[in-house]
Amino acid sequence: MKRLSILLAVLLVGLLANPVQAATGPVTIGTKSLALTGTDISRGTNALVLYTPAWGTSTRTNQYGFEAAVVNDKVVTIADGVGNMAIPSNGYVLSGHGTARTWLQTNAVVGATVDVDGNTPPPPANPTSVTIGSANRALTGVDISRTSNALVLYDPAWGASTRTNQYGFEAAVVDNKVTTVQAGVGNMAIPSNGYVLSGHGTSSTWLQTNAVVGATVVLGDAPPPDPNPTEKLPDVGVQTLGQFSIVNTGGKKLLKFPGVTFNIGTGPIEVKATRSSSTSDDWVGTQTVYMSDGSKKSLPTTLKFYWAGDGHSHWHMRDFDAYQLYDPNGQKLREGEKHGFCFEDNTGYRDWRNKGTNGAPSSPVYTHTSSCGQAQPSATTITHGLSVGWGDTYPVTLPDQGIDVTGLPDGVYVVKLVADQGGWIKESNESNNSAQARVQITGNSVALLSTTGGL
């Protein structure tokens, strides 16, 4: 009886020390999975083998592999090109050769979470969506450079950090929980036992809204495609006019005022243009329209483009905004001297900025350095854009920002600002593209009498 009790005790200890003895795979480390070749068998070419204490005190492998000891579902020790690793009495060793060795080298960092045989539901090998709480969003990709409005997952295979710029929101995830978040910083450290979700533009706003510390994150398949996608169109608008002044320079009398063009639609204003060579003038413009299912389409536009013209080293859209001066009877007297515009996200619309509503990104997407071919006179591709909820301000200090009123008598005049005057952009509302103001000019002073229209 005593001998039987001892035998049962030995068997029980063996079972407790060998919780994955019957494992058949797959093995999941972080977000990556690989089929298991077998348990407690000799390791062959390209094999991934799991060694338990039942195999012995060590793996008895040669030096042509990579091995990782696992205790309590965490990698505790790794060895490359050594072999014969000691098997922990309360865990196991993963040993890889060839392609399996490379896979282990990439993913089995110390501290990484390991799952064998689906003890916990493994994430997909190539996740295509992220669910945080009840919110779901499609992933743009895994371990790729983050682009406009993208949502990217970065795991340890990408490196020690995300290598992103400051225009986004990032969340570190460990054991399916958000552990750290940061906005407007970039280059977040990637946890060795988890990953980072990094969002730009609309994806940054989505993350900022949902990825609070402690939130549960589930990786999975993307939601089914929308069978009837709709256009997410921009809506061009201008700010109410004000802040008028008279400036005399170069023998001219200028009526100066700032102009602000906004996008208050559901999709960005994005205009791309290409030409056949760095010396040709055959620019062809297209408007990018984003769809509700995440796809996009291109629409032709007859906008014209030219280099510089206002002291800036970038490409302009010609006459997108118009500055006009009328007499009280509606007769046009003068046009503004500024004819070129390069839009960028530099002014947040008062109702949306940093609130994440209606898809408005909390950080600029179209920036001075990325838009309009800045400092690239030989560019063959340029992009102009305004994000949802953002605008572009042309201050009075810029050259040609005003109307030449030289020679006009003192009196009452009407100033009008019209955006997209040629109807080049497809938008959801054409009725809010202008604003006007009645002003009294007396010598070198100007008084604002009234305003009409504008946001």
Secondary structure, DSSP 8 states (H G I E B T S, - for coil): -HHHHHHHHHHHHHHHH-TTTT----EEETTEEE---EESS---TT-EEEE-TTT-SB----SSSEEEEEETTEEEEEEES----B--TTEEEEEE-THHHHHHHHH--TT-BEEETTSS----SS--EEEETTEEEE--EESS---TT-EEEE-GGG-SB----SSSEEEEEETTEEEEEEES----B--TTEEEEEE-THHHHHHHHH--TT-BEEEE------SS--EE---EEE------EEEEETTEEEEE--EEEEE-SSS-EEEEEE-SSTT----EEEEEEEETTS-EEEEEE---EEE-SSS-SSEEEETSEEEEEE-TTS-EEEE-S--EE---S-EE-TTTTTT-GGG--SS-SS-TTTSTTTT-TT-SEEEEEE-TTEEEEE-TTSTT-EEE-TT--SEEEEEEEEESTT--S--S-STTSEEEEEEEEETTEEEEEEEEE--
